[in-house]
């Protein structure tokens, strides 16, 4: 299956496409060489010191990719994946244990368990489903761009195109892309995009994109091996935020 082309950068150097199985490893490489190294919560849980923990998070990326709503940015001349948005469809289900809590319980490494538990705890502070009156969320779960390709608007465009993907699903157009070429059903269809913005720069991006800040939480509240996330992350990013945007 050829990957759906969503957009091309103005200078023609970057293509934005749906994530397919043949580009999955490229998306994982972006995570390994950017997100797992310098994302704020990854720093807070010292993920880089525990390679096995990163592997457990790659499995979380894979599970999100199976929903068929993830996007990548590809350098046209080289075919290299330089940015990725691993997006996850979250469905409101009464009585079911939260997705991230379930995953955290099965993590073997303390770092990955702490990171996924952080995602669960942040989501638990505020109910985006109730706040936005939604039954399905399109969560921008992991957004990453390789260091050499930052400050070119790639992350922002991946977010904007994620919104576009969600709106097309809402209009009844099935633009989901499966990893195994088997058709995915149109349902569930999201009506709201959501994200946990863990860095000042991503929080600023959220403002520009029209996200509504549901809650702001100090990194002092999160602990790993006897130290607060704040003590490792530093003062430049004191808080994380949970945000949403109606599609």
ABEGO torsion letter per residue (X at the ends): XBBBBABBBAAGABBBBBBBAAAAAAAAAAAAAAAAAABAAAAAAGAAABAAAAAAAAAAAAAAAAAGABBBBBBAAAGBBABBBBBBBBBBBBGBBBAAAAAAAABABAAAAAAAAAAAAAAAABBAAAAAGBABBBBBABBBBBAAABGAGAAAAAAAAAAAAAAAAAAGBBABBBAAGBBBBAOBBBABBBBBBABAAAAAAAAAAGBBBABBBBAAABBBGGBBAAAAAEAABABBBBBBBBX
